[in-house]
Amino acid sequence: MTLTKEKAAFAAEQHETVTQFLKERGLDADEYYDTVVFAFLDCVISGKDNFKKRAYAAMDRAVAAV
């Protein structure tokens, strides 16, 4: 997975979305971070439109698949 400089900057700006998701869902970061961060990064790559909504849906699907 390769991010452009712009996408990497956006991912850094939006990283709180990952930690917020884990906290809201009551998930242990040590156990679930790797699972949800890849779903998060897929959403970063696909664009900014409705980002948080898409990211949450993708992370929910990733956790459900575990």
PDB file with SEQRES, HELIX, SHEET and CRYST1 records, atoms N, CA, C and O in Angstrom:
SEQRES   1 A   66  MET THR LEU THR LYS GLU LYS ALA ALA PHE ALA ALA GLU          
SEQRES   2 A   66  GLN HIS GLU THR VAL THR GLN PHE LEU LYS GLU ARG GLY          
SEQRES   3 A   66  LEU ASP ALA ASP GLU TYR TYR ASP THR VAL VAL PHE ALA          
SEQRES   4 A   66  PHE LEU ASP CYS VAL ILE SER GLY LYS ASP ASN PHE LYS          
SEQRES   5 A   66  LYS ARG ALA TYR ALA ALA MET ASP ARG ALA VAL ALA ALA          
SEQRES   6 A   66  VAL                                                          
HELIX    1 AA1 LYS A    5  GLN A   14  1                                  10    
HELIX    2 AA2 GLU A   16  ARG A   25  1                                  10    
HELIX    3 AA3 ALA A   29  SER A   46  1                                  18    
HELIX    4 AA4 PHE A   51  ALA A   65  1                                  15    
CRYST1    1.000    1.000    1.000  90.00  90.00  90.00 P 1           1          
ATOM      1  N   MET A   1       0.855  -1.162   0.000  1.00  0.00           N  
ATOM      2  CA  MET A   1       0.000   0.000   0.000  1.00  0.00           C  
ATOM      3  C   MET A   1       0.900   1.224   0.000  1.00  0.00           C  
ATOM      4  O   MET A   1       1.670   1.429   0.939  1.00  0.00           O  
ATOM      5  N   THR A   2       0.812   2.030  -1.032  1.00  0.00           N  
ATOM      6  CA  THR A   2       1.622   3.233  -1.141  1.00  0.00           C  
ATOM      7  C   THR A   2       0.719   4.456  -1.099  1.00  0.00           C  
ATOM      8  O   THR A   2      -0.280   4.527  -1.815  1.00  0.00           O  
ATOM      9  N   LEU A   3       1.072   5.401  -0.270  1.00  0.00           N  
ATOM     10  CA  LEU A   3       0.314   6.639  -0.156  1.00  0.00           C  
ATOM     11  C   LEU A   3       1.116   7.788  -0.759  1.00  0.00           C  
ATOM     12  O   LEU A   3       2.329   7.880  -0.570  1.00  0.00           O  
ATOM     13  N   THR A   4       0.424   8.661  -1.487  1.00  0.00           N  
ATOM     14  CA  THR A   4       1.072   9.889  -1.942  1.00  0.00           C  
ATOM     15  C   THR A   4       1.335  10.755  -0.718  1.00  0.00           C  
ATOM     16  O   THR A   4       0.826  10.473   0.367  1.00  0.00           O  
ATOM     17  N   LYS A   5       2.123  11.801  -0.888  1.00  0.00           N  
ATOM     18  CA  LYS A   5       2.382  12.716   0.220  1.00  0.00           C  
ATOM     19  C   LYS A   5       1.078  13.329   0.723  1.00  0.00           C  
ATOM     20  O   LYS A   5       0.888  13.505   1.927  1.00  0.00           O  
ATOM     21  N   GLU A   6       0.187  13.650  -0.203  1.00  0.00           N  
ATOM     22  CA  GLU A   6      -1.092  14.253   0.174  1.00  0.00           C  
ATOM     23  C   GLU A   6      -1.952  13.268   0.964  1.00  0.00           C  
ATOM     24  O   GLU A   6      -2.564  13.635   1.967  1.00  0.00           O  
ATOM     25  N   LYS A   7      -1.995  12.025   0.509  1.00  0.00           N  
ATOM     26  CA  LYS A   7      -2.784  11.001   1.204  1.00  0.00           C  
ATOM     27  C   LYS A   7      -2.181  10.688   2.566  1.00  0.00           C  
ATOM     28  O   LYS A   7      -2.912  10.474   3.533  1.00  0.00           O  
ATOM     29  N   ALA A   8      -0.853  10.659   2.650  1.00  0.00           N  
ATOM     30  CA  ALA A   8      -0.195  10.409   3.930  1.00  0.00           C  
ATOM     31  C   ALA A   8      -0.508  11.537   4.916  1.00  0.00           C  
ATOM     32  O   ALA A   8      -0.756  11.284   6.095  1.00  0.00           O  
ATOM     33  N   ALA A   9      -0.495  12.765   4.436  1.00  0.00           N  
ATOM     34  CA  ALA A   9      -0.829  13.905   5.296  1.00  0.00           C  
ATOM     35  C   ALA A   9      -2.283  13.819   5.752  1.00  0.00           C  
ATOM     36  O   ALA A   9      -2.586  14.074   6.917  1.00  0.00           O  
ATOM     37  N   PHE A  10      -3.176  13.463   4.839  1.00  0.00           N  
ATOM     38  CA  PHE A  10      -4.588  13.308   5.194  1.00  0.00           C  
ATOM     39  C   PHE A  10      -4.758  12.195   6.226  1.00  0.00           C  
ATOM     40  O   PHE A  10      -5.509  12.355   7.188  1.00  0.00           O  
ATOM     41  N   ALA A  11      -4.074  11.078   6.038  1.00  0.00           N  
ATOM     42  CA  ALA A  11      -4.152   9.968   6.989  1.00  0.00           C  
ATOM     43  C   ALA A  11      -3.685  10.421   8.374  1.00  0.00           C  
ATOM     44  O   ALA A  11      -4.306  10.083   9.382  1.00  0.00           O  
ATOM     45  N   ALA A  12      -2.604  11.178   8.421  1.00  0.00           N  
ATOM     46  CA  ALA A  12      -2.094  11.673   9.706  1.00  0.00           C  
ATOM     47  C   ALA A  12      -3.107  12.609  10.362  1.00  0.00           C  
ATOM     48  O   ALA A  12      -3.321  12.549  11.573  1.00  0.00           O  
ATOM     49  N   GLU A  13      -3.725  13.469   9.564  1.00  0.00           N  
ATOM     50  CA  GLU A  13      -4.732  14.400  10.087  1.00  0.00           C  
ATOM     51  C   GLU A  13      -5.958  13.663  10.622  1.00  0.00           C  
ATOM     52  O   GLU A  13      -6.572  14.094  11.598  1.00  0.00           O  
ATOM     53  N   GLN A  14      -6.305  12.562   9.986  1.00  0.00           N  
ATOM     54  CA  GLN A  14      -7.525  11.834  10.329  1.00  0.00           C  
ATOM     55  C   GLN A  14      -7.297  10.643  11.256  1.00  0.00           C  
ATOM     56  O   GLN A  14      -8.243   9.916  11.558  1.00  0.00           O  
ATOM     57  N   HIS A  15      -6.070  10.427  11.712  1.00  0.00           N  
ATOM     58  CA  HIS A  15      -5.759   9.245  12.522  1.00  0.00           C  
ATOM     59  C   HIS A  15      -6.631   9.144  13.766  1.00  0.00           C  
ATOM     60  O   HIS A  15      -6.917   8.044  14.238  1.00  0.00           O  
ATOM     61  N   GLU A  16      -7.048  10.273  14.291  1.00  0.00           N  
ATOM     62  CA  GLU A  16      -7.925  10.270  15.466  1.00  0.00           C  
ATOM     63  C   GLU A  16      -9.194   9.455  15.194  1.00  0.00           C  
ATOM     64  O   GLU A  16      -9.806   8.934  16.126  1.00  0.00           O  
ATOM     65  N   THR A  17      -9.588   9.344  13.930  1.00  0.00           N  
ATOM     66  CA  THR A  17     -10.752   8.533  13.568  1.00  0.00           C  
ATOM     67  C   THR A  17     -10.551   7.088  14.017  1.00  0.00           C  
ATOM     68  O   THR A  17     -11.488   6.452  14.499  1.00  0.00           O  
ATOM     69  N   VAL A  18      -9.349   6.573  13.864  1.00  0.00           N  
ATOM     70  CA  VAL A  18      -9.049   5.191  14.272  1.00  0.00           C  
ATOM     71  C   VAL A  18      -9.158   5.054  15.786  1.00  0.00           C  
ATOM     72  O   VAL A  18      -9.825   4.147  16.285  1.00  0.00           O  
ATOM     73  N   THR A  19      -8.509   5.948  16.508  1.00  0.00           N  
ATOM     74  CA  THR A  19      -8.530   5.836  17.968  1.00  0.00           C  
ATOM     75  C   THR A  19      -9.927   6.089  18.520  1.00  0.00           C  
ATOM     76  O   THR A  19     -10.340   5.451  19.489  1.00  0.00           O  
ATOM     77  N   GLN A  20     -10.645   7.008  17.912  1.00  0.00           N  
ATOM     78  CA  GLN A  20     -12.024   7.278  18.338  1.00  0.00           C  
ATOM     79  C   GLN A  20     -12.905   6.053  18.100  1.00  0.00           C  
ATOM     80  O   GLN A  20     -13.708   5.686  18.958  1.00  0.00           O  
ATOM     81  N   PHE A  21     -12.754   5.421  16.935  1.00  0.00           N  
ATOM     82  CA  PHE A  21     -13.520   4.219  16.612  1.00  0.00           C  
ATOM     83  C   PHE A  21     -13.263   3.131  17.652  1.00  0.00           C  
ATOM     84  O   PHE A  21     -14.206   2.543  18.180  1.00  0.00           O  
ATOM     85  N   LEU A  22     -12.001   2.864  17.944  1.00  0.00           N  
ATOM     86  CA  LEU A  22     -11.658   1.821  18.914  1.00  0.00           C  
ATOM     87  C   LEU A  22     -12.259   2.127  20.285  1.00  0.00           C  
ATOM     88  O   LEU A  22     -12.793   1.239  20.949  1.00  0.00           O  
ATOM     89  N   LYS A  23     -12.168   3.373  20.696  1.00  0.00           N  
ATOM     90  CA  LYS A  23     -12.702   3.772  21.995  1.00  0.00           C  
ATOM     91  C   LYS A  23     -14.227   3.637  22.024  1.00  0.00           C  
ATOM     92  O   LYS A  23     -14.780   3.082  22.973  1.00  0.00           O  
ATOM     93  N   GLU A  24     -14.908   4.140  20.993  1.00  0.00           N  
ATOM     94  CA  GLU A  24     -16.367   4.087  20.944  1.00  0.00           C  
ATOM     95  C   GLU A  24     -16.893   2.654  20.921  1.00  0.00           C  
ATOM     96  O   GLU A  24     -17.948   2.361  21.483  1.00  0.00           O  
ATOM     97  N   ARG A  25     -16.149   1.768  20.267  1.00  0.00           N  
ATOM     98  CA  ARG A  25     -16.584   0.381  20.157  1.00  0.00           C  
ATOM     99  C   ARG A  25     -16.113  -0.475  21.335  1.00  0.00           C  
ATOM    100  O   ARG A  25     -16.472  -1.647  21.444  1.00  0.00           O  
ATOM    101  N   GLY A  26     -15.305   0.124  22.217  1.00  0.00           N  
ATOM    102  CA  GLY A  26     -14.805  -0.605  23.375  1.00  0.00           C  
ATOM    103  C   GLY A  26     -13.821  -1.697  23.000  1.00  0.00           C  
ATOM    104  O   GLY A  26     -13.768  -2.745  23.645  1.00  0.00           O  
ATOM    105  N   LEU A  27     -13.040  -1.450  21.954  1.00  0.00           N  
ATOM    106  CA  LEU A  27     -12.079  -2.434  21.461  1.00  0.00           C  
ATOM    107  C   LEU A  27     -10.676  -2.115  21.966  1.00  0.00           C  
ATOM    108  O   LEU A  27     -10.270  -0.953  22.001  1.00  0.00           O  
ATOM    109  N   ASP A  28      -9.950  -3.137  22.351  1.00  0.00           N  
ATOM    110  CA  ASP A  28      -8.580  -2.991  22.809  1.00  0.00           C  
ATOM    111  C   ASP A  28      -7.676  -2.652  21.627  1.00  0.00           C  
ATOM    112  O   ASP A  28      -7.616  -3.400  20.650  1.00  0.00           O  
ATOM    113  N   ALA A  29      -6.980  -1.532  21.718  1.00  0.00           N  
ATOM    114  CA  ALA A  29      -6.117  -1.093  20.616  1.00  0.00           C  
ATOM    115  C   ALA A  29      -5.014  -2.100  20.310  1.00  0.00           C  
ATOM    116  O   ALA A  29      -4.670  -2.301  19.145  1.00  0.00           O  
ATOM    117  N   ASP A  30      -4.453  -2.738  21.347  1.00  0.00           N  
ATOM    118  CA  ASP A  30      -3.395  -3.721  21.117  1.00  0.00           C  
ATOM    119  C   ASP A  30      -3.898  -4.894  20.276  1.00  0.00           C  
ATOM    120  O   ASP A  30      -3.145  -5.481  19.499  1.00  0.00           O  
ATOM    121  N   GLU A  31      -5.156  -5.222  20.440  1.00  0.00           N  
ATOM    122  CA  GLU A  31      -5.717  -6.370  19.728  1.00  0.00           C  
ATOM    123  C   GLU A  31      -6.293  -6.006  18.364  1.00  0.00           C  
ATOM    124  O   GLU A  31      -6.198  -6.805  17.432  1.00  0.00           O  
ATOM    125  N   TYR A  32      -6.885  -4.830  18.224  1.00  0.00           N  
ATOM    126  CA  TYR A  32      -7.631  -4.500  17.009  1.00  0.00           C  
ATOM    127  C   TYR A  32      -7.032  -3.410  16.125  1.00  0.00           C  
ATOM    128  O   TYR A  32      -7.517  -3.194  15.015  1.00  0.00           O  
ATOM    129  N   TYR A  33      -6.001  -2.724  16.584  1.00  0.00           N  
ATOM    130  CA  TYR A  33      -5.462  -1.611  15.797  1.00  0.00           C  
ATOM    131  C   TYR A  33      -5.068  -2.048  14.383  1.00  0.00           C  
ATOM    132  O   TYR A  33      -5.483  -1.423  13.407  1.00  0.00           O  
ATOM    133  N   ASP A  34      -4.279  -3.105  14.268  1.00  0.00           N  
ATOM    134  CA  ASP A  34      -3.832  -3.561  12.953  1.00  0.00           C  
ATOM    135  C   ASP A  34      -5.010  -3.921  12.051  1.00  0.00           C  
ATOM    136  O   ASP A  34      -4.970  -3.679  10.845  1.00  0.00           O  
ATOM    137  N   THR A  35      -6.038  -4.489  12.627  1.00  0.00           N  
ATOM    138  CA  THR A  35      -7.213  -4.875  11.850  1.00  0.00           C  
ATOM    139  C   THR A  35      -7.910  -3.655  11.270  1.00  0.00           C  
ATOM    140  O   THR A  35      -8.251  -3.634  10.087  1.00  0.00           O  
ATOM    141  N   VAL A  36      -8.123  -2.635  12.104  1.00  0.00           N  
ATOM    142  CA  VAL A  36      -8.895  -1.485  11.627  1.00  0.00           C  
ATOM    143  C   VAL A  36      -8.059  -0.481  10.839  1.00  0.00           C  
ATOM    144  O   VAL A  36      -8.599   0.218   9.981  1.00  0.00           O  
ATOM    145  N   VAL A  37      -6.771  -0.392  11.102  1.00  0.00           N  
ATOM    146  CA  VAL A  37      -5.983   0.627  10.420  1.00  0.00           C  
ATOM    147  C   VAL A  37      -5.891   0.350   8.914  1.00  0.00           C  
ATOM    148  O   VAL A  37      -5.834   1.292   8.123  1.00  0.00           O  
ATOM    149  N   PHE A  38      -5.875  -0.913   8.507  1.00  0.00           N  
ATOM    150  CA  PHE A  38      -5.826  -1.193   7.070  1.00  0.00           C  
ATOM    151  C   PHE A  38      -7.131  -0.809   6.385  1.00  0.00           C  
ATOM    152  O   PHE A  38      -7.118  -0.327   5.252  1.00  0.00           O  
ATOM    153  N   ALA A  39      -8.251  -1.017   7.061  1.00  0.00           N  
ATOM    154  CA  ALA A  39      -9.534  -0.563   6.516  1.00  0.00           C  
ATOM    155  C   ALA A  39      -9.553   0.962   6.429  1.00  0.00           C  
ATOM    156  O   ALA A  39     -10.035   1.528   5.448  1.00  0.00           O  
ATOM    157  N   PHE A  40      -9.032   1.616   7.451  1.00  0.00           N  
ATOM    158  CA  PHE A  40      -8.918   3.071   7.476  1.00  0.00           C  
ATOM    159  C   PHE A  40      -8.074   3.563   6.294  1.00  0.00           C  
ATOM    160  O   PHE A  40      -8.466   4.496   5.594  1.00  0.00           O  
ATOM    161  N   LEU A  41      -6.922   2.935   6.078  1.00  0.00           N  
ATOM    162  CA  LEU A  41      -6.041   3.359   4.989  1.00  0.00           C  
ATOM    163  C   LEU A  41      -6.660   3.125   3.616  1.00  0.00           C  
ATOM    164  O   LEU A  41      -6.435   3.914   2.698  1.00  0.00           O  
ATOM    165  N   ASP A  42      -7.430   2.062   3.462  1.00  0.00           N  
ATOM    166  CA  ASP A  42      -8.149   1.859   2.197  1.00  0.00           C  
ATOM    167  C   ASP A  42      -9.085   3.027   1.928  1.00  0.00           C  
ATOM    168  O   ASP A  42      -9.224   3.466   0.786  1.00  0.00           O  
ATOM    169  N   CYS A  43      -9.727   3.530   2.976  1.00  0.00           N  
ATOM    170  CA  CYS A  43     -10.616   4.682   2.818  1.00  0.00           C  
ATOM    171  C   CYS A  43      -9.837   5.956   2.523  1.00  0.00           C  
ATOM    172  O   CYS A  43     -10.309   6.806   1.769  1.00  0.00           O  
ATOM    173  N   VAL A  44      -8.663   6.099   3.100  1.00  0.00           N  
ATOM    174  CA  VAL A  44      -7.810   7.254   2.806  1.00  0.00           C  
ATOM    175  C   VAL A  44      -7.472   7.256   1.317  1.00  0.00           C  
ATOM    176  O   VAL A  44      -7.539   8.296   0.662  1.00  0.00           O  
ATOM    177  N   ILE A  45      -7.117   6.107   0.794  1.00  0.00           N  
ATOM    178  CA  ILE A  45      -6.746   6.003  -0.618  1.00  0.00           C  
ATOM    179  C   ILE A  45      -7.915   6.330  -1.531  1.00  0.00           C  
ATOM    180  O   ILE A  45      -7.737   6.959  -2.574  1.00  0.00           O  
ATOM    181  N   SER A  46      -9.118   5.902  -1.140  1.00  0.00           N  
ATOM    182  CA  SER A  46     -10.265   6.083  -2.022  1.00  0.00           C  
ATOM    183  C   SER A  46     -10.864   7.481  -1.998  1.00  0.00           C  
ATOM    184  O   SER A  46     -11.715   7.780  -2.836  1.00  0.00           O  
ATOM    185  N   GLY A  47     -10.466   8.338  -1.092  1.00  0.00           N  
ATOM    186  CA  GLY A  47     -10.898   9.728  -1.156  1.00  0.00           C  
ATOM    187  C   GLY A  47     -11.504  10.287   0.110  1.00  0.00           C  
ATOM    188  O   GLY A  47     -11.739   9.565   1.079  1.00  0.00           O  
ATOM    189  N   LYS A  48     -11.758  11.603   0.085  1.00  0.00           N  
ATOM    190  CA  LYS A  48     -12.199  12.342   1.264  1.00  0.00           C  
ATOM    191  C   LYS A  48     -13.717  12.430   1.398  1.00  0.00           C  
ATOM    192  O   LYS A  48     -14.208  12.750   2.480  1.00  0.00           O  
ATOM    193  N   ASP A  49     -14.466  12.162   0.350  1.00  0.00           N  
ATOM    194  CA  ASP A  49     -15.916  12.299   0.412  1.00  0.00           C  
ATOM    195  C   ASP A  49     -16.507  11.339   1.439  1.00  0.00           C  
ATOM    196  O   ASP A  49     -16.240  10.138   1.406  1.00  0.00           O  
ATOM    197  N   ASN A  50     -17.313  11.882   2.352  1.00  0.00           N  
ATOM    198  CA  ASN A  50     -17.948  11.084   3.409  1.00  0.00           C  
ATOM    199  C   ASN A  50     -16.933  10.209   4.135  1.00  0.00           C  
ATOM    200  O   ASN A  50     -17.228   9.065   4.480  1.00  0.00           O  
ATOM    201  N   PHE A  51     -15.742  10.746   4.364  1.00  0.00           N  
ATOM    202  CA  PHE A  51     -14.644   9.933   4.859  1.00  0.00           C  
ATOM    203  C   PHE A  51     -14.964   9.207   6.157  1.00  0.00           C  
ATOM    204  O   PHE A  51     -14.836   7.985   6.228  1.00  0.00           O  
ATOM    205  N   LYS A  52     -15.375   9.938   7.179  1.00  0.00           N  
ATOM    206  CA  LYS A  52     -15.566   9.309   8.483  1.00  0.00           C  
ATOM    207  C   LYS A  52     -16.640   8.218   8.412  1.00  0.00           C  
ATOM    208  O   LYS A  52     -16.476   7.152   9.005  1.00  0.00           O  
ATOM    209  N   LYS A  53     -17.709   8.473   7.708  1.00  0.00           N  
ATOM    210  CA  LYS A  53     -18.784   7.479   7.576  1.00  0.00           C  
ATOM    211  C   LYS A  53     -18.264   6.218   6.880  1.00  0.00           C  
ATOM    212  O   LYS A  53     -18.536   5.102   7.323  1.00  0.00           O  
ATOM    213  N   ARG A  54     -17.518   6.402   5.793  1.00  0.00           N  
ATOM    214  CA  ARG A  54     -16.967   5.253   5.061  1.00  0.00           C  
ATOM    215  C   ARG A  54     -15.932   4.518   5.894  1.00  0.00           C  
ATOM    216  O   ARG A  54     -15.882   3.288   5.892  1.00  0.00           O  
ATOM    217  N   ALA A  55     -15.102   5.277   6.609  1.00  0.00           N  
ATOM    218  CA  ALA A  55     -14.055   4.667   7.428  1.00  0.00           C  
ATOM    219  C   ALA A  55     -14.674   3.829   8.547  1.00  0.00           C  
ATOM    220  O   ALA A  55     -14.231   2.709   8.802  1.00  0.00           O  
ATOM    221  N   TYR A  56     -15.687   4.364   9.208  1.00  0.00           N  
ATOM    222  CA  TYR A  56     -16.341   3.608  10.283  1.00  0.00           C  
ATOM    223  C   TYR A  56     -16.972   2.330   9.734  1.00  0.00           C  
ATOM    224  O   TYR A  56     -16.850   1.267  10.343  1.00  0.00           O  
ATOM    225  N   ALA A  57     -17.638   2.427   8.601  1.00  0.00           N  
ATOM    226  CA  ALA A  57     -18.261   1.236   8.009  1.00  0.00           C  
ATOM    227  C   ALA A  57     -17.200   0.195   7.649  1.00  0.00           C  
ATOM    228  O   ALA A  57     -17.390  -0.996   7.894  1.00  0.00           O  
ATOM    229  N   ALA A  58     -16.101   0.635   7.077  1.00  0.00           N  
ATOM    230  CA  ALA A  58     -15.024  -0.296   6.698  1.00  0.00           C  
ATOM    231  C   ALA A  58     -14.394  -0.932   7.930  1.00  0.00           C  
ATOM    232  O   ALA A  58     -14.103  -2.128   7.934  1.00  0.00           O  
ATOM    233  N   MET A  59     -14.185  -0.144   8.966  1.00  0.00           N  
ATOM    234  CA  MET A  59     -13.579  -0.681  10.186  1.00  0.00           C  
ATOM    235  C   MET A  59     -14.540  -1.642  10.883  1.00  0.00           C  
ATOM    236  O   MET A  59     -14.107  -2.656  11.431  1.00  0.00           O  
ATOM    237  N   ASP A  60     -15.842  -1.334  10.869  1.00  0.00           N  
ATOM    238  CA  ASP A  60     -16.841  -2.264  11.434  1.00  0.00           C  
ATOM    239  C   ASP A  60     -16.787  -3.596  10.692  1.00  0.00           C  
ATOM    240  O   ASP A  60     -16.821  -4.656  11.317  1.00  0.00           O  
ATOM    241  N   ARG A  61     -16.701  -3.548   9.366  1.00  0.00           N  
ATOM    242  CA  ARG A  61     -16.633  -4.794   8.588  1.00  0.00           C  
ATOM    243  C   ARG A  61     -15.354  -5.557   8.898  1.00  0.00           C  
ATOM    244  O   ARG A  61     -15.378  -6.784   8.994  1.00  0.00           O  
ATOM    245  N   ALA A  62     -14.243  -4.856   9.057  1.00  0.00           N  
ATOM    246  CA  ALA A  62     -12.970  -5.516   9.360  1.00  0.00           C  
ATOM    247  C   ALA A  62     -13.034  -6.223  10.710  1.00  0.00           C  
ATOM    248  O   ALA A  62     -12.567  -7.354  10.844  1.00  0.00           O  
ATOM    249  N   VAL A  63     -13.605  -5.565  11.700  1.00  0.00           N  
ATOM    250  CA  VAL A  63     -13.703  -6.181  13.032  1.00  0.00           C  
ATOM    251  C   VAL A  63     -14.651  -7.382  12.992  1.00  0.00           C  
ATOM    252  O   VAL A  63     -14.386  -8.404  13.624  1.00  0.00           O  
ATOM    253  N   ALA A  64     -15.741  -7.260  12.260  1.00  0.00           N  
ATOM    254  CA  ALA A  64     -16.702  -8.360  12.172  1.00  0.00           C  
ATOM    255  C   ALA A  64     -16.085  -9.587  11.510  1.00  0.00           C  
ATOM    256  O   ALA A  64     -16.494 -10.713  11.793  1.00  0.00           O  
ATOM    257  N   ALA A  65     -15.110  -9.383  10.635  1.00  0.00           N  
ATOM    258  CA  ALA A  65     -14.489 -10.483   9.910  1.00  0.00           C  
ATOM    259  C   ALA A  65     -13.461 -11.240  10.766  1.00  0.00           C  
ATOM    260  O   ALA A  65     -13.027 -12.332  10.402  1.00  0.00           O  
ATOM    261  N   VAL A  66     -13.082 -10.652  11.895  1.00  0.00           N  
ATOM    262  CA  VAL A  66     -12.059 -11.280  12.757  1.00  0.00           C  
ATOM    263  C   VAL A  66     -12.658 -12.420  13.544  1.00  0.00           C  
ATOM    264  O   VAL A  66     -11.958 -13.068  14.321  1.00  0.00           O  
TER     265      VAL A  66                                                      
END                                                                             
